[in-house]
Every structure is written in structure tokens, then in C-alpha cells.
Amino acid sequence: MKESSYNLYSIPELRDCGMNKIVYILFIFLPGLLFAQGCIIGNKPDRPRYVCFDGRTLATSQSGFVWNAKRGCFMSSIPCCAYNATHYSYSENPQYVYHSFKRCRYQYPFQLGEMQTH
């Protein structure tokens, strides 16, 4: 039987699409896979295990725009996505959760309820 010399890369239209296309697709989807973070729903633990960060909202007032600080950093027993907040850290160890909470509060630029007008 004669071996076929048919090769997909011999077709000019497919020559540049083969491996490059796979690499481009990986570059498109890789960041989303690396930073994917879902909301894990399970049984509510007895102690807080999550440290969440809730940012600021921009509102209009008579004097212009006002930044309203929301909750800032807080500890939670349930995942942060239940509060529509950003996940800061997670730990099974309550001591680490407390230290992470203190670090978050130190790095958070606004105190609870503080307002700044711009």
C-alpha cells in the first residue's frame, strides 16, 4: 500500500493556523483559569474563616461626587461572594484569620462610614 503524502500543513490556508491557533487560544483562556474564583457554598462553620473586603460606592450629592465607604474589611463565616464583596483571605486557623483581618484593616484606606468629596 502506498503511503499518503497528504499533510495539512501543505495547504497554504492552514499552514499558519495550526500550532499558532492553539497557543493563541491558551493565552486567551489561561488568565481566566488562573484567577478563577467561585463562590463555595457549604455548611456554615462556627468560627469566621473568611476575610472579605467591601469597597466604596460613588454617589452624587449637591456638592458633587461623594465616595461612601461600605463595610471595609470584615470577617465572615460564609464566603465573601454572599455579601457581594471581594475575597481577601481564607484560613481554617482562627488565629491566622484574625491576623489577616488586622492586615486588611491596616491596608484599607478608609474607615467605616468615612466620606470624601472630590
C-alpha positions in Angstrom: 0.0 0.0 0.0 1.3 3.4 -0.9 1.7 5.9 1.9 -0.1 9.1 1.5 2.0 12.3 1.4 -1.1 14.4 2.3 -0.2 16.8 5.0 -2.5 19.5 6.5 0.4 22.0 6.7 0.9 21.7 2.9 -2.3 23.6 2.4 -1.4 27.3 2.4 -4.5 28.4 4.3 -3.8 26.0 7.2 -0.1 26.4 7.4 -0.2 29.5 9.7 -3.2 28.4 11.7 -2.1 25.1 13.2 0.0 25.5 16.3 -0.3 29.3 16.5 -4.0 29.0 16.9 -3.7 26.6 19.8 -1.2 29.0 21.5 -3.4 32.0 21.0 -6.4 30.1 22.5 -4.3 29.2 25.5 -3.2 32.8 26.1 -6.8 33.9 25.9 -8.2 31.4 28.4 -5.2 30.9 30.7 -5.6 34.1 32.8 -9.3 33.3 33.4 -8.4 29.9 34.6 -5.6 31.1 36.8 -7.6 33.7 38.6 -11.0 31.9 38.6 -12.6 32.2 42.0 -16.1 30.8 42.6 -18.4 31.0 45.5 -18.1 27.9 47.6 -21.4 27.1 49.3 -21.4 24.6 52.1 -22.1 24.2 55.8 -21.7 27.3 57.9 -18.7 26.9 60.3 -18.9 28.0 63.9 -16.0 30.5 63.5 -15.1 33.0 60.8 -12.8 31.6 58.2 -13.0 34.3 55.5 -11.7 37.9 55.5 -13.7 40.0 53.0 -13.1 43.4 51.6 -16.0 45.6 50.5 -15.0 48.7 48.7 -16.5 52.1 48.1 -19.5 53.4 46.2 -19.7 56.7 44.3 -22.8 58.7 44.8 -23.9 62.2 43.6 -24.7 64.9 46.1 -25.5 68.6 45.9 -21.8 69.4 46.3 -20.6 66.9 43.7 -19.5 63.3 43.9 -19.1 61.6 47.2 -17.2 58.3 48.0 -19.1 56.3 50.6 -17.1 53.7 52.3 -19.0 50.5 52.8 -18.1 47.8 55.3 -14.4 47.8 54.6 -12.7 44.7 55.9 -14.7 42.2 57.8 -14.6 38.6 59.0 -17.2 36.1 57.9 -18.2 32.5 58.4 -19.7 32.3 54.9 -18.0 33.1 51.6 -17.5 36.7 50.6 -19.5 36.4 47.4 -22.6 36.0 49.5 -22.1 39.7 50.5 -21.1 40.8 47.0 -17.6 41.5 48.5 -14.1 40.8 47.4 -12.3 37.8 48.9 -9.2 38.9 50.8 -8.1 35.6 52.6 -9.3 32.3 53.9 -7.9 30.0 56.6 -9.0 27.2 58.8 -6.9 28.6 61.6 -8.8 31.3 63.5 -5.6 33.0 64.6 -4.5 33.5 61.0 -7.9 34.8 60.1 -7.6 37.5 62.8 -4.1 38.5 61.7 -5.3 38.6 58.1 -8.2 40.8 59.2 -5.8 43.2 61.0 -3.6 43.4 57.9 -6.6 44.1 55.7 -7.8 46.9 58.1 -4.3 48.4 58.1 -4.2 48.4 54.3 -7.8 49.7 53.8 -7.5 53.4 53.2 -10.9 54.5 54.5 -12.6 54.0 57.9 -16.2 52.7 58.1 -18.6 55.4 57.1 -15.9 57.9 56.2 -16.7 60.1 53.2 -14.5 62.0 50.9 -15.7 64.6 48.4 -13.9 65.1 45.1 
